[in-house]
Amino acid sequence: MRPSGSPLAHAYLALAALSLAGPCRAATAGDPFEGFNRRMFGIEESVDRHLFGPVSRSYGAAPSPVRSALRNWSQNLGEPVVAVNDVLQGRIGTAASTVARFVINTTLGLVGFVDVAGMTGLPHHDNGFGTTLGRWGAKPGPYLFLPLTGPTTVRDGLGSLADFVLGPLGYVRIQGSAGIGAASVVIDTLSDRVDSAADLARIRQTSTDPYATLRSYFLQNRQTEITGKAVDIETLPDLDAPAPSPVTPPATPPSRPPETDASATHAVVSMETAAAPAPDEADGEEPAA
């Protein structure tokens, strides 16, 4: 799962949430706006169940080649942003591969609808300024859950604003650029929702607190994207389960000295008496005649 939705919406809504959530009382470390976030999560759940979920399922039922072509096109629009962040992270070789992907798919791949570069050994990878900030050492800041954009952090929200500025649609003025940008956002959002459908269903069915589980999954996933590792939803702890009560060890009875067997003691004493020398023999004197 990766941050999805409009980069500009991510940034603006992140800033708006900070101002709206000020009165909320801190409840969890890393989630000081939990009250606000839970309300937004409830709204998102309602919208997803009644509108966005059914739409994404209809999109997921479309032929796979059609969905792949649309996703390839949208990813190709974002390759310049990925390349810039590769450079900012000092990954020059990776940036060169990303530029090559963009050139090949834009020309030979019919403006990106066909992933020709991927077929030749140049796979796509996600990257953004939020990840760059994380690799520079910036902390994620407060966790935020925003309707229509989902989970994010202050760092990722501001990073999304930078990605929008760095993207080609942010500075290239072409006819219909607004519509192209909106179509890209819709395709990315629907594709992400289809990809995460199984994980979301598992969270809803097995977790007694889906909000807390989703928060943990998102934050761990973002951290592993920065460090280059992977997270498995099956390994997430049950955050909302009550902590097990401490087990009190059973009382140990006071130790007692080992019981002495009277018959054994009598036998030992008898043997010692029989083995002892007579008094005269002990003094070394001969018996009198």
Secondary structure, 3 states (H helix, E strand, C coil): CCCCCCHHHHHHHHHHHHHHCCCCCCCECCECCHHHHHHHHHHHHHHHHHHHHHHHHHHHCCCHHHHHHHHHHHHHHHHHHHHHHHHHCCCHHHHHHHHHHHHHHHHCCCCCCCCHHHHCCCCCCCCCHHHHHHHCCCCCCCEEEECCCEEEEHHHHHHHHHHHHHCHHHHCCCCCHHHHHHHHHHHHHHHHHHHCHHHHHHHHHHCCCHHHHHHHHHHHHHHHHHHCCCCCHHHCCCCCCCCCCCCCCCCCCCCCCCCCCHHHHHHHHHHHHHHCCCHHHHHCCCCCC
